[in-house]
Amino acid sequence: MHKKIIALAIAACASGSASAQSNVTLYGVLDLAYLYSSGNGANGGQNTFSGISGVGAGSRLGFRGEEALGNGLKAVFTLEYGLDPDINCGVGTCGLNARQQFVGLAGGFGTVALGRQYAPGFNATARNDALDASDMSIQSSLSALNGYTITPNSPARFNNAVTYTSPNWSGLQVSAIYGFGETGSEGVNRGIYNSNTVSPDDNSKWGIGVNYANGPLNLDLLFQQRISVTEFSPLGVKLPGFGGNISEWYAGGSWDFQVVKLFASYQALNNDNDVRVTGGLDRSNLWTLGVSAPLGRGTLGLSYGRLTADYQSGVSDGVSWGAGTMYTYPLSKRTSLYGAYSYFNNNSTVFVPGQVIAVPGVVGAAGENNYAIGAGITHSF
């Protein structure tokens, strides 16, 4: 109750008025951990020990609200910003990293929203991960560092996006997103186009996902695509007028047997870029298996994942795999302690961007193995 009163006061100061029909909630997560990591990095053998934020869950500060408009229709919004509380970087210092910023309308038809938002792959991968999509998660590292947007990380947040989320039909829900490119170079907003060389569709992104959650069963199927990619990236370089698409699909699920919960996922990426740097990625696939079970008052999770990457002719294919475990112990409904370990094998990787898997602390190199171990605390409010 106190946080809602505070949030309403902040909203009133910002707007000069507050509607009696409005409801604004202040929420957030604070996560801090200490990690020891060992392996090979850019400068040879490395061992690091440091405090890191966001290992168990991303630290954030957010405002969420809605206003009843009548006839079952309501306006909704979310403003959510990432925090780095272990250093001098917070509100008013080095600025806030926008995780989500959107406004929309919701009703019996579902929800339509505009702004920076999650693509379907963000929540799907989080739902089907035995390590809770944390920084120590195997799927999280393997997908993000190989250039997937189907990942529980920032690449699954689309700028300039329009989304639709359907009502929940007895456990079945559909979500879709389209992110306008608005530029000839991805990551730079509202560019100026030369219609002879660059299309307004360049660097746009879209995706559609279906989730079924009923009783012990959860299933996710989805497809995401980047259209006419024209920038240099770990997946290759595209020139204006030569843009190719990068397509991804994913299938994942879990089954809760009460005593244990099983997780599995498979995803693939196909790169149709016409012009690439040497060693450009053609396609890759990633599969994971996991299990979690209650242990005492807490929960123990185990996960394994394997990434296979196929490159253009003249470059050997690469294989990376990882395994990890995480134990979470709740002190209350909002506060928990955790310990985690992750290990990655890069022995069969190749020297191209995106194939070397690094543990938190950015330790990782081709031909080397690396690991991280640590413990932390997460508090949500």
N, C-alpha and C positions, 0 to 999 in steps of 0.2 A: 504494500500500500504506500509506504513512504517513497519508493522509487517512482511510482506513478505521479504522486504529488509533485516531486522534484521535477520530473520530466514535463508535466503540465506547466509548471512555473517557467521553465526554460522556454517552452514553446510560446507561452504568452508574451514573454519579453521580446522574443524574436519577431512575432507577428503583430503584437499590439492588442490582440484579442484572442479569445479562446471560446469555441462553441461548446455549449453544454452537451451536445451530441457527439463530441469528439473524445477519443480515447488514445492517449499517447503513453507508451511504455519505454522507459530507459532500461537497457539490458547490456550485458557484457560478459566477457570471459577474461580471466587473468591466469596465465600459465607460465611457470618458470621451472627450469630444470638445469641440472649440472650433468654434463656429458664428458666422458673420456672416449676419444676416437683414435684409431691407429691404422696406418696403411701408407700408401704412397700418394702424394699429391703433385701439384705442378712443380714443386721444388725438391722432389725426391722424397725420401722417407719422412713421415710426419707423425707426431703424436701430439694431440691437443687435449686440453682440459679447460672447459669454459662454461660459463652460464649462458643459456640460450632460452629465448622465449618462444612459445608456440610449439613445443615438441609434442605434448599430449593433445593440445587443441590450440588453434590460432587465437592469440590474444586480440580482443576487439572491444569496441565501444559502439553501441547502436541505439537508434531510436526507431520505434515501430509504432504505427498508429493507424487509425481508421476513423471515418466519419459516416454516420448513417445519413443517407440521402433520401430515404423513403422508398416504399414499394420493394423492399428487399435489396435495394442497390446501395452500395457503400463505396466511398473513396478509401484507398489504402496506400500506405507508403512505407518505405524502409530506407534509413540512412545508416550505414554500418562501415566502420573504419578500423583498420588494423592498427595495433599498438605494438611497441617494442619496449616493454617496461623495465628491462634489465639494464638499459643505458639511458643517457640523457636525450631521449627521443620520445616525445609524447605530445599532448595537446599544447599547441602554441610554441613548440620548439622546432623540431625538424618537419613538422607537418604530419598529416594523417594519410595513410594509404587506403583508398576507397575499395572496400570489398564489394559492397552493393550500394546502389543509389537508384531508386526507382519509385514511380508513382503510377497508380492505375485504378481500375474500377473492378469491383467484384459483385457477383450476384448469383442467381440460380444458373446462369449460363457458364459459370466458372470465373476466372480472373484474367484480365488483360492488363499488362503493365508495360511501361516505357522506361528505359534507362539501362544502367550497367547491372547485369543480372547473371544468375547461374544458368548455364546450359544444362540440359538433362543429365549429361555425364557426371556432373559434380555430385549430385545426390545419389545417383545410381551406384557409383563406385564406393561412396561412403557407406551405403546400406549393405554392401556385400563384402566387407573387409573385416577379418577377424581381429585386426589391430586398430580398428576404429578410425582409419584414414589419417592416422597421426603422422608426424614427420618420420617416425621409425617404421612406418608401414612399408611393406615390400612393394605392393602395387603402386603406392604413391610415388616412390622413388623411381621404379622402373618405367612407369608411364610418363612422368613429368620430364625425366631426363632424356627420353627418346622422342620427345616432340608431340606427344598425344594431347588432344584437348579433352579426351575422355579420361579425366583424372580429378582427384579431389584437391586441386591446386589452382593457382591463378589462371592458367591457360583455359580453364573451364568457365571463366567469367567473361562474358561477351560485352563489349562496349556498344553504344548506339543501338540497343536491342529492343525488339518488340517480342513479348512472350504471351503465350496462352496456356493456362492450366485448367483442365476440365474439372468438373465436379467429381467426387469419388463415387463410382458406381459399384457398390458392393465389393470394394477392394481394388477395383480397376480404375486407374487414372492415367490420362494422357497429358504430356507437356510438349510444347514446341517453342522454338526460338528462332529469330532471324536478326542478325547483327549487321547493320549497314556498314559497308567498307568506308564510305565517305572520303576516301583518299587513295592515291596511287601508291602509298607506302603504309603498310600495316603499323598501327601504333601511333600514327600522327593523325589527329582528328581534323575533320572539316577541311580537307585539302582542296586545291583548285585543279580542275581537270582540263586536259587537252583531249578533246573527244577523238582525235586522230590516233592517239596512242594508248589512252587509259580509259577504261569503262568505269562508270560509277559502281558497278558490281565488283570491281577488283577488291580483293581482301575482305569481302563480305563472308559471313559465316551463318550456317543454319544447322538446326538439329531437331530431331523428334524422338521422343521416348515414351515407352509404355511401361508402367509399373503395376504389378499385381501383388497386393499384400493382404493376406487373409489367414488368420490363425497363425500357425507356425511357419507358413510358407511366404517367402518373398521372391519375386522374379522381376528382372529388368531386361528389356530389349530396347536398343536405341541405335541411331545413326546420326553422325555429325559430319559436316563437310565444310572445308575452307575453299572459297571460290577464287580462281585466278590470282593465286598468291604471287606477289611481285617483289617481295623483299628478300634479302639474304637472311638465311636462317639455318639451323642445323639440318633442315630438310632440303636445302638447295637454294639457288638464287634464280629469280624470275625477272625477266625484262618486260617493260610495258608492251602490251600487245602479244606476248607469248605466254601469258599466265596459264598454269594448269591447276587442277583441283587436287586437294588432299582429302581423301575420304577415310572415315573410320566407322567401325561398328563394334558393338559390345553386347554380350549376353552374360548375365550374372544372376546368382540366386543364393538363397540361404534357407535352411530348414532347422527350426528350433525343436529339438527332441526333449527340451527341459533339462535333462542331465547334461547333454552337450548340444552345441549348435554348429552346424557345418556350413561352410562357405565355398563358393567356387565362381570363377569368372574366366571368360575368354574374350579377347579383343584383338582387332587387327587394324592396320593402317596401310593404305595404298597411295603412293605419291605419283601423280600423273604430270608433274612438272616436265616441261620440254627441255629446259636449259638448267643444268645443275653444275655446281662446283665438283671437282674431282672427288670421288668417294661419296657422291650423293646417295641418299637412301631411296630405294625403290619401294620396299614394303617391309613390314615387321609384324610380328604377332606376339602376344603376351598372355600367358595363362597363370592363374593363381589358385591355390587351395588353402583352406584355413579351417581352424576349429577353435571354439572357445568353450569354456566350462567353468562353473562356479568352483571356487577353491576358498574355503573359509567364508568370510564375508565378502571377499572380492571375486574377480573374474580373471582367469588366465586365458590368453589368446596365443595361438601359434599360427604361423603363416609361411608359405613357400611360393615363390614365383619364378618364372623363366621367360626371358625375352630373347627372341631370335630376330635378327635384322639382316635383310638381304640388300646388298648394295649393287650399284651399276657395275657393268662388266669391268674387270681389271682389279676389283677390290674384293677381298675375301669376306664371306659372310661372318657375322659376329654373334656370339651367344653370351649372355650374362644371366646369372641367377642369384637369388638372394633368399635368405631365411631369417625369421625373427620371432621374438616372443615379447609379450607385454603383460604385466600383472597390474590391475587397477583395484585399489582398495578404497571404498567409500567411507569417509568420515561422517558424511551427512548427505542429504539429497543434492547439495550444491558444491560440496568440497570433496576431493578425492586425492589420494596419493598414488603414484605409479612408478614402476621400474620397467625398463625396456632394454632389449638387446637386438641389434640387427647386424647381419653379415652379408657381404656381397662378394661374389666371385667374378672377377673380370679377366680371367686367364684366356678366354677365347674371344675377347673383344678386339676391335681394330681401332686404329688411330684416326677416327673421324668424330666430329662433334655429335654428342647425344648418345654415344654407345658406352661411355665410361660411367658407371654408376657410383655415386659418392654417398657416403653416410653423412648425417648431420655433422657439421664442422667442416664440410667441403674437403674431405680426404678421399681420394680415389684416382686411380690411373690405370690405363690399359695394361694387361698382363699381370696385374697385382690383385691381391685380396685385401679387403679392409673391413673394419667393424667399428661399432660404437656401442657403448653401454652407459646408462645413466638413470637418474631418478628425478622426479619432480612432483609438483603439486598443481592442481587445477581448481579454480574457484569460479563458479558462474553466479551471476546475480541478475 
